[in-house]
Amino acid sequence: MPLSATISDAPAGLIGVVPVLIGPLQALLAILPGLLLALAAAIVSVLVSIFRPRAMLAFVKLLWRLKIHLVVIAGCVAGPWWAAERYWPSGESPAAAQGGGGDWPIFRGGLARRGAAAGEPGPAAGGVNWARQAGEEWFHASPAVVGNRVYVASALLSAFDGRDGEGRIYCFDADTGAIAWAAEPTFKTGHKNYRATFSSPVVRGELLVCGEGFHFATGARVVCLETATGKLRWSFQTASHVECTPVVADVTAGGRPEPRVFVGAGDDGYYCLDLATGRQIWHLPGERYPDAETSLAVHENKVYAGLGKGGRALCVIDAAEGRELARADVPYAVFSPPSIADGKLFVGMGRGDFIEAGSPPAGEVWCVDLARLAAHRGGPLRPDWKIDAEATVLGSVAVAAGRVYFCTVAGAVHCADRRTGRPVARFDAHAPIKASPAVADRHVYVITEAGMLYGLDRRTLEPVWEYRVGTRRQCISSPAVARGRVYVGTQEDGFVCVGRPAKRQAAVWSGRLAGAPRAGNFFGSPPPKLGVFRWQYPPDQEGQTKRAVVAAPPAAVGDALFVPLAAQEAPGLACLPARADAEKAPEPRWVYRTSAPVLRSPAVVGDLAFCVDGAPGGDGRHVHAVRVADGTARWKAPVAPDATGTLTATAADLFVQDRPDGLTRFGLSGDRLWVRYLGGRLDHAPAVAAAMLVAATSHPPSLVALDRPTGAELWSIGLDAAPAADPWVHRDTVYLPTSRGLEARSLVDGSPRPPHAWQPPGGAVGGDVAVDAAHIVYVDAKGHLVVLDRRTGRPTRPPVPGARPGTAPLLGGGVVLYEAADGKIMKLRLAGAGEADGEGTPRPEEWADASWLGPAASPMVLSGTAVYVGRAGWGLVCLGEDR
């Protein structure tokens, strides 16, 4: 049962900043001269005879005779002062309204329900920038952000009576919090004041639409205001409450699109209104659609609705005519607004509501095919997949980059694969979460009912920032991200803007496979369902020879692939557009030629790409810095003949193994910052942390920690086994693949982690290691695919035989791709249902028969919807789904 209230369709005015008292002022002006003269005489009399009792008594009698006039004067003085304090922030005026960011026509801004302006980075640090109306109003509604304006509805504490109360709709300056306007739309009939509100505003062009009221209100209204001034355009009265956030969407009627408003009115069912006038287009009664409180989704002329406790169903309605097209029963009440992406509908449900958690707790998240749902004619519906959330999901499901994010009233934040529903990551906030998550470019933002705001890493859901914005329970406003900040309402701490805009960081592909432990999948995205051959580059390489024209994995940054070319007659670095849907190899944007083959993976930082030419043992080798835009040379530096030439890049510097027993730190402009000799051969890239880096030498085996700014040695320890792949750092632990297995060591001094905290199996690691939020995956020296629990190092399943030793698995979305000994690429699901062996554990299935392409010459890299891999005789091969 969310919270709700009510309205009348008679248009009227808006609250004024200064009260208008025309009648009283006219009367006051008529008597003002005499009144002032009398007051002056009284004051003089008091000053002259202040200690005379008879004079004091006369003065009191005079004040009593003028009591009405004095009250009018006090009101005229105090009224403007009170209004200015109430409606005008101290010392600040709102900046001129700016466009940008598009409209906010639906709850959370769009059908994917991300709650973030497109392309905007979210903050990872910072406290409160501004707060408004703290201690005066509740903000249960969620904000809409358009340009430099934030729109949100409130409930006045001073007027709240548990049923109706009064509320306002605010327009804040997004940068300063200055109030551009505050509206209390008043009406000629029924309830005269705008009521305390749970519904959230939506914005389309110059118009704002919002519901009115909390759950027990009746006769609640839908209002439409001008975004520039807050002036009321129209209102529409329903018979129940309008907690539902409206949706503004175009509907094709009569051959042309028309903007309309779709909204649920509690027990009064669903309404479709004309956006321009508020005229009713159609109405579906509450008897057929009870608990119509959840915000709707409108897509391709269809309305998708979820019903609460009285309905427990998903409904599909013709948006133009209001006809029901489909209805599917669901096991629980639906208070989670449906999300839509890629032809699928995602929705949460559960036993509880905004007041009661439900007993026993239960909840699910469903993914349903839109076409199949629209064809359903009643009764239960089998979803494409469902997730047992273990508690009610009240907020919307956010869809972003192949994943879904949702929260439960038990305090869990979940990330799952969009296509399969398999879990990817989880975070426990240890407090109920009733609001929706906001998903920005790198972080997910959630607020607990107790007012703790978390910023979580989008890939792993590990916390990177937290800040308490509310001190009272019932913080159920969903955060919105825009302009590098988070905007959210609280129970009694006002409406709050928190966080500092994060600096836009340059795109970084750190080196081989994007660095350990990403293993070729920078964003951790799931691979395509099948690996159909699309094209190969260079286009003249079609298996006539066995040469490895591409002998190292490419760098994949944005929509570009940076391909190392190993052919002796045409070496260099090529920049290709990443085109998974092309029928033939795309034309390169540029090709940078080197004097010797490029046999190591390139690195990319912002507008620079780096590569090293020549094989160990050759002369005339260099590290090259090339402009990403056009492939022209920026700078180069020599590399020793016997050095590996491995590159490791960060947003600030470049580490080059330009000598066999050491490395050099370069600035991105080519200046040499320091050189460090490590006393042993360096065959693998170092692990780079914020203030230090850890390198593993092979002869003799050792682990060395260096100070990143200066190159000074911090500590060094000997190893019992030689390193087998690149190490990596996670928090305070260094993970090191060796010829005896996988080791975990302290970042402080290199000492082994206690056995109870880390118990990996023995056996040599055979190649690069892939890691996600829950798993560590690698191929051992005997050709077994090994899957470990990330926290403990213990195997999560029996080793899978048949992998090609020395190859690197590709991990993403709970799915592993790996090279089999027979040349096929196999797929293994790490969680969830699937084809199983006799013990009930998922077993591998064929992803692509690449045996006809010859042996792999490089590990796989995932970019977008395609996998790229070097194959001997074929160059770089693109594998993706068939169109």
N, C-alpha and C positions, 0 to 999 in steps of 0.2 A: 504494500500500500504506500505509494509515494505521497508527497505532501501537496495540497491544491487550493483554488478560490473562484470569482465570477464577474459579468459585464452587461451593458445595455447598448443597443445599436444606434442610439441618438448621438450624433457628433457634438462635441463640445470643445472647450478650451483646454488649456494646459496650465499648470501652476505657474505663477509669476515669481520672479526673483524678489521683487518688492511688492508687498500687498497693496492693492488698489482700494482706497477708502474714499471714494469721490463724495458720497453723501456727508459723512462726518467731517470731511475737510471743508466743505462749503459752509457748514454751520460754524465751524471753528473760526474760519476767516472773518465771518460777520461779527463775532464777539471778541476777536483777539485783541484789538486796541484797548477796550475797557478792561479786559481781563488782565492784560499786562500792567496797566496803570494801577489796578487794585492790588496786584501782587507786589509791585514796587513799593506802594504805600505801606503795605503790611510789613514788608521786609525792613523798611526804614523805622517803622514804629517798634518793631522787635529789637532792632539794634539800639535804639535810644533807651528803651525801657525794658531791656531783656530780663532784668531781675524782678520786675513788678508782676505779681501773680495775676492782677486784674488784666494787664496787657497780654500776658500769655494766654489767658482764657479767651480773650477776644480774638487772638490770632487763630487759636484752634477752631473757634466757631466759624471764622471766615473760611478756613480750609474746608470745613465740613459743607458749607453752603456751595463751594466750588468743586465739590468732589467729582462730579461727572466730567466737568471740563478738564480737571487735572488728569483723570484717567485717559481721556482722549489724547491729551498732550503726551503722556507717557507712552501710549501706544504708537503714536506717530514717530517718536524718537526711537523706541525699542524695536519696532517692527522692521524697519530697514536694517538696523544693526543685526538683528537675529537672522534675517534672510541672507545678509551678506556672509555671516558666519556659517550658515547652513549650506548655502549653494555656491559659494565662491571659495576655492582653496586659498590658503593664506599666501599672499605674496606672489601668486603665479596666475597667468592667464593662459588658456589653451592656445597652442600654435594653430596656424591655419590647417584645415583638413587636407590630408594628402591621399591620393589614390594609391593603387598598387596592392598586390596580393590577391586581387579578385574579390568576389562576393563571399558571403558566409551564409548560404541559403538553407542549410540543414544542420542539425545537431552535430557538432564536431567538425563542421566545415565542409565535408564532402562525404560521398558514399563509402569511402574507405575508412571513415571515422578516425582519422589520425589526430585531429585536434591541433594541428600545427600548420602554419602558413607554408606553402610549397617552397622548398629550397632554403628555408630559413634554418640556420644553426641554433641549437638550444644552448643554454648556459651550463657550465660545469663548475661554477663557483659563484660567490657573491651572496650578499644578504638582501634585505628589503630596500628597494629603490624608492617606493612610495606606498602609502596605505591611506585609504579614504573611508570615512564614516565608521571608524572603529568605535565599538562600544555603543553605537546608535542603531545599527541595522544588522540583520542577518543577510548573508548572500548564499543562498542554497542553489541558485541558478548558475549556469555555466556561461562564461563570456563568449562573445563573438568579436573577432578582431579583423578590422578592415582598414588597410593603410595605417595611419597613426591614430585611429580611434578604437576604443574598446567599449562595447555595449554589454550591459548586464542589468538584471532585475534584482530587486531587494525586497525585504520585509522590515518595516519600521518596528523596532522593539517597543517604543513608547505607545504605539497604537495597536500592538498585537494582542488579540483577545482569545487566541486558540482556535478561532474559526475563520474570521475574515481578516481583521486587521487592516492595515494600509501598507502600500508598497510604492516603489518608484522604479522607473527605468532610467539608468544613467548612461551618459556618453562621456567617457574620460579621454583626456589626452594620453595616449599610450606611453609617451616618454616621461611626462612630468606628473601625471595624475590629476592635472587641473580639470575641473568639471566644465565641459563644453555646454552641456545642458542636463537638467534633471527633470523628468516628466512624471506628473501624477495625473494621467488623463482623467478628466471629470466628465460627467454625463448628465443628461437632462432627466432621465428616468431611472428608477431602481436605485441601486447602491451608487451613491454619488462619487465616491472616491475609488481610485485604483487600489485593488486589494493586494495584500501580501502575496508574493508570487514565487512559484517553483519553476515554471516554464522559463526556458532560455530564449533570448532574442535571436532572430535570424535576419540577415540583411541581403537584399537584392537591389542593386542599384541605389536609388535615392530613398528607398523605403525599408523600414524595419517592421517586423511582425513578431508579436509575442502573445502568449496566453496570459491568464490571470488566475490567481487563487491557489489555495492549498486544498487538501483532499476533501474536507467536509463542506466546502463552499457550494452554493447552488447559484444558478443564473450567471455563471462566470462568462467573461467576454474574451474575444480575440481582438487585439488592437493593432492598428497600423499607424506608424508615426513617420514623419520625415526625418531622415538621418541627419540632415544639416541643422535642424532647429528643435526637434522633438515635438513639433506641432502635430496634433492628431489629424489623420486623414480620414479614418473610418474606424468603427468598431462593430462587432457582431456578437450578439448575446446568444449563449447556449442555455440548456436547462440544467447543466451539471458543472463540474469543475474543469479547468483547462490546464492541467499540469503538463500535458504533452507539449513538447517543443514543436512548433509548426515546421512545415517544409514548403519552400517555394520552388516550383518546378514548372517548366513549360510542358504543356499538353497539346498534342496535335488534335484539333477539333475543327471540322469544316475545312480541312486542307491546309491550315496554317497554325503555327504554334502560338499558344496563348499562356501567359504566366498565371498560375493559380496557386492558392494556398491550401494545403492539406493538413488537417489537424484532428486529433482525437479529443473528445470532450467527456472523458470519464464514462459515466453511465448513460450519457446521451449519444454515444456512438461516434461516427466519423462525419466530418464535414469537408466539402470542397467549396472554396470561395474564390471569387474573382479578385486578383491582386489589386487591380486599379480601384475598385469600388467597394469591395467587401460583400458583393451580392452573392447569395447562396446559389451554387451550381447544382449540387446534390447533397443528400444527407442519408446516411445509413443508420438506422435506429439502434439504441443501446440494448434493446431486448435481444437483438441478433449479435451485437458486438459489445458485450459487457467488458468493463475494465479497460476501456480504450484510452490508456494513459501513456503508452509507450510511443516515443517518436517514430514516425513512419520513414520508409524509404520509397522513393519514386524513381523508376528506371524504365525507359523505353515504353512509356504510356501505361505502365502498371504501377499500382500502389502495393507495397508489401507491408503487412501489419502483423504485430504480435499482440496477443491478448493476454491479460493478466489472470488473476486467480479465478475470476468468474468465467473465463473463456478457454484458456490454455490451448491456444491454437495459433497457427500461422495462416494468414489469409492473403490472397492475391485478388486485387480489385481493379477493374477497368478504370483508368484515371479519368477518361473523358466522360463516361456515363455513370459510373458508380455501381456497376454490376459486379457481383462476386464471381470471379473466374475459378478460384480454387480455394480449398480449405484443408489443412492437415492438422490432425490432433498431435499435440506434444505432451510429454509426461508432466511438465511443470509450467508454472506461470512464466510469461515472457515479459520482463520489464527492461530487457536489454534491447536498444534500438538496432534493427537489422543493418548489417553492413553488406555491401555488394562490391565484388571485384572479379574480373575475368570470368563472368558468367556464373558465379557462385554467390550464394547468400550465406552469411555467417551470423549466428545469433546465440546469445547466452540465455540461460533460464535457471530456475531453481525453486525451492520450496519457500524461500524467504522473500521479504520485501524491504523497503527502506526503514521500517520500524522493527520488524521481527525477523530473526535470522532463520526461522524454520526449524522444526524438530521432528525427526532427526535431520541434521543438515544434509542437503543433497543439491546437486546442480550439474548441468552439462553445457557444453558448447557444441553446436551443430554446424556442419557444412552441408548445404543442399544445392543441387544443381537447379538453376532458375527455370530451365525448360521443363524439367521433371516436376518441379513444384507447381508450375502453372498448369500442368496437365492433370494434377491430382484432384480427385473428386470426392474427398472425404475419407475419414478414418485415419489410422496411423500412417506415417510416412517414414520410410527407411532413409536416413541421411547418407550422403557420400561417406562421411566419417563423423564420429562424435568423440568428445573427450569428457571423461568423468572428472569434473572439476571439484568434486567432494563438498562443495558449498555453492550457494547461490551466486550467480553472475548478474549483477545489476547494471553495470556499465556496458558500453558498447564494445565490440570486438574491433580492434584496430588492425588493418591489413597494410603491410609494407614490405616490399622487397622479398616476396616469397614466404613471408612469415605472418602469423597472427599473434596478437598480444591481447591478453585480457586479465582481469583481476577478480578475486572472489571476496565475499564477506568474511571469509576465514583469514584474510590477510595475505593470500598468495598471489604473486604476479607470474603469469605463465607466458612462455614463448613456444610456439609450435610451428611445424612445417605447414604451410598453407595448403598444399596439395594432399597430404596424407594425414594430417593431424598428429603426427608423431612428435613427442616432446623434444624441444631443443634446449630450453633453459628454464629455471624457476628461481624466484626470489621470495623469501618469507619476510614480510614486514612486521609480523607479530602484532598486528592490529587490523581490525576490519577495514576493507577498502570497498566503498560503495560508489565511488566515482569512476569515470572512464579514464584509461591511460591516454597520454599524448605521446606521439612518436615523431621525433624530429630526425635530423640527418644522422646523428650518431648516438642519441640517447633516448630513453623512454622515461617519462615523468609520471609519477603516481602520487596521490595524496591519501593518507590514511584518514579514517574518521576522526582520529585524535589530533589531526592537523600537522603531521610530519610529511613533508614533501621530499621525495627521493628522486634523484637523477640516476638512472641505471644505464650501464653499457648496453647498447642495442643488440650486440651479438651474444653476450653472456649473461645479461641481467645482473652483473656485479655492480654494487653501488659505487658511484664515483663522486657523489655529492649529496648532501642531505641538509635540510633546513626546516626548522619548526616555524610554520606560518600561522598556526592556530593554537590557542590554549584551551579551547572548549570543544567538547565532542560535537558530533553531528556536522563535521566538515564533509559535505557531499558534493560541493561544486567541483566540476571536472576542470583540470588545468588546461589552459590554452598556451601555445608557444608561438611567439612572433617577435620580430625585431630583436632576437637574441635574448629574450626574457620569458619568464613564465608568469601568467596572469591567472589568479584563482581567488575564489571567494571563501570566506570563513564564517563560522557561527557568530562570533561576537568580536572578532579582531579586524573586521572590516574587509574591504576588497583590497587585495595585495598584489603588487608587482615585485618579483624577486629575480635575482641573478644578474650576472654581467654578461653582455654579449660576447660570445667566444670569438676569438680571432679566427678568421678563415684560414685554415691550414692548407698548405700545398699538398696535392695528391702525392703519396709516397708509395712506390713499389720498391721495397728495400733491397731486393736482389733476387737470388735464386728462390723461386716459388713464393715470392713476397715475404720471405723470411720464415724461419721456424717460429711457431709451429703451424702457420697457416697452410703450408703445403699446397700452394697453388690455388687456394680458394679464399680470396681476400675477405669477402663478406660472409663466408660460411653458408652460402646459398645452396639449396638442394640442386643436384644435377638434373638435366632433362631426363624424361622417363626412358627414352631409348637413344642409342648413339648411331644415328643414320649418317652415312658419309655425305658431306656437303661439298667440300672442295679441298684442294691442296695448293700450297704455295712453296716455291715458285711453280707456275702452271706447267712448265716443261718437265717437271719431275713426276713421272707416272710409273715408277717401278722398273724402268729399264736398267737401272744400276742398283747397287747396294750401298751407295755412298750416303752418309748422314749429312745431308745438306743443312739440316737444322739439328744440331747436336746438343742444344741446351733449351730449357723451357723459355718461352717469351715472357715479357712483362705485359700485363693487361691493366691499363689505366683508362678509366672512362670508356670511351668508344673506340679506343686505339689499342693495337697490338704492336709491340716493339720486338721484332723477330731477329735473333742473332743468325747470321749467315756464315756457314762453315765451309762453303765451296771454295777451293783454292783459287779458281779462276774468277770468282765474283764474290769476294768476302765483304762483310760490312754489317750494317744494321738497317733493317727496313721497318718503316712505319706503315701498318695496314689498318684500314677501318675494320672494326670487329663486326662482321656481317654474318650472323648465323643463318640468315634466310637466303643468302646468295646461292645461285646455282653453280657459279664458278668463282675462282679466286678473285677478290676485289683488287683493283689497281692500287699499288702502293701510293701513299701520299708523298713519300720521298724515300730515297735509299742513300745512306751515308756509306761511302766506300772506305775501307781500311786496307792497309798493305798486307795484312795476314788474316786468316780465318778468325772469326769470333766464336770461341768454343765455350765461353762462360755466359751465364745469364746476365742480361742488362739490368740496370736499376734506373728508376725514374723518380725525380723530385720536382714537382711543379713544372716549370718550363724547360727543364734540362733532363736529358737522357744520357746515361753513362754506359760505356762498354769497354772491355779490354780485348785487344786482339793478340793473336799468336798463341801457340802451345808452349807449355813449359819446356825449356831447353832451346827455344828459338831466340834469335836476336831481334833487336829493333821493335820491341813490344812497347805499347803505350796504353794508358787509360785515356779515353776520349770523352769529352763533354760536348754534347750536341744539342742544339736548340730543338725543342719539341715541335715548334710551329713549322719550321721549314727544313730541318735536317742540316743546317749549317754548323760548322765547328765553332766552339766557344773557346776551349782550351784543351791541352793534353799534357801528360806528364809521363816520364819513362817508367817502365816496369822491368825488374830484373829478369834475366832469362829463366832462372830456376824457380821463380815465384808462381804461385797458383793463379794469381790475378783475380781472386774472388772479391766481389764488391759487396759492401753493406752500407746502405744509405739511410739517412734519417732526414727530417725536415730541416735540420740545421747543418749537417756535415756528411762527409763521405769517408768511409774507412776502406782502404785498398790494401790487399795483401800483395804489395809490390816488391817484396823480398822474401826469400824462402823461410826465414826464421823471424819475421817481424811484419809490422804493418804501419801504415802512415795514415794520419788523420788530415784530410783536406777540408778547407772551407768550400762551399758550393761555387765560389768564384775562382777556385783553383789555387788559392794560397795554401802552402803546406804549414799546418799548425803544429804537428809534432810527429816524430818517428820513434817507434819503440821496438827494440829487439827482445824477443821472448825466450831465447835460449833453446828453442826446439822448433821443428818443422811445423808450419801452420797449414793444415789441409782443409779446415772447415771455417766457415764464417763465425765471427764472435757474436755473442748475445749482448745486445745493447740495452741498458737500462737508463733511467733518467740521469744519473750522475756518474755512472760507471759502466764498464763493459767487461765481459768475462770471455776469455779465449782459451780454447783447448788445443794443446800442441800434441803431435803424434810421436815424435822421436826427440827426446823421451816423452812419454805420456805425462802430461801435467795440466793443471787448471790454474789460470792466472787471471787475477782481477786487476784492472787498471782504472785510475781516475780518468773520467772522460774528458774533462777540460784540459788536463795537463799531461796525461799519459803516464803519470807516476804509478809505480806498482803498489797496490794495496795489500795483496796477499798472494801467495803461490803455494800450491800443494802438489805432491806427486800422485799419480793415478796407478792403479793396479792393472788397468786395461786401457788400450788405445781408444780414442774417440772414433765413433763410426758414422756420425752425422753431426749437423750443427746443433749446439746447445741452445736453450732458450731460458728466459727468466719469467717467472710469474710470482708477483709480490716479493716475498723474501726467500724464494727458492730458485736454485739453478737446476734445470733438468738436462742431463747429459746422456745421450745414447752412446754406448760403448760396445766393444767386442765381447763383453760378458753379459750385457743386458742394459736396462735403463736405470740410471742412478738419479737420486734426488739429493741435492746438497745445499747447505746454507749459503745464502748470498753474503752473509756477514764474514765468514771465515773459510768456507768451502768444506766444512765438516759434513759427514753423512747425516741425513735425517734419521731420527730414531726408527727402528724397525716397526714399531707399532703404528707409526704414521705413514710408512711407505714400504710396501712389501711386493715389489715387482717380481715376476718370474725370471729365472735365469735364461741364458741363450742370447747369442749375439744379435744386436740390431743390424738389419741388413741394408737400411737406407733411410731416407727422410721420414720424419715422424709427423703425423697429422693429429691435431688436438681440437676438440670443441668444448662446450661447457661441461660435458659429462664424460667424454671418452678420450683416450689416447690410443692411437692406432698406428701400427707399423708392420712391415714384413720382416721376419727374422732371416738369419743367414741360411736356414734350411727350407725357406719357401713357405712358411706358415704366416697367415695373416693373424696378428695378435691384437686383441681388443682389451684394454685395461680401463678400470674405473679411475677417473682423473684424480679423485681425492685420495684413494688408498693405494693405487698401483696394482690392485688385485684384478685378475682376469674376470670379465663379465660373461664370458662364454668360452667354450673350448676353442683352441686355435684352429683356423681353417687352412687345410693343406692346399697345395696346387698353385700358390702364387709364385711369381717369378722373382727369385732373390735379387736384391739390389734395387728394386723398384720402389716408387713412392705411392702410397694410396692417396686418393682424393676423397675428402670427408666433407659432408655438408648436409644439413637437414636430417640428421639421423641415418644417412645413407653413405656407404663406402663404395667407391669404385677402385678396382685394383687390376693390375695386369696379371693374367694367368700365364702359366708356363707354356701353354699352347698358342699364345698370341691373342686369345680372346680377352675382352675386358668384362670383368664380372662385377655384379652389384650385390651388396649385402646390406639388408636392413638391420639396424642395430636395436630397434625397439618396435613394438606393436605387432599386429597380426601379420601373417604372411605364410608362404609355403614353409613347412617345418619338417625337420627330420624326426626320427623316432623319439627323441628326447624333448621335443617341443620347442627347440630353438630355431630361429630363422636360418635358412641355408642359402647359399649364393644362387643367383640366377644370371643368365647371360644378359649383359647390357648392350654389347656390340661385338660382332664377329669381325675383329680387325686382323685376323691371322693372315688374310690375303694381302694386307698392307705391309707385311714384313715386320721385323722386330722393332720395338719402341727404341728410339734414339734419345728420348728425353722424357721426363715425367709429364703428367697431365696438368693443364691449367684450366680452370673454369672462369668464364667471363660471360655474363649475361645468361643466355640460354644455350650456350655451346661449350664443348670441351675441346681444347686445342692440345695436340700432342705431336712431337716430332717422330716420324717413322722413316727408317732407312729407305732410301730410294724414292720417297714421296715428299720429303720436306715437311712443312707444317701442315697437319691434317686437321680439318674442322669437322667435328662430329656433333650433330644436334638432332632435334626431333624433325620428322618428316612433316612438311606442310600439308 
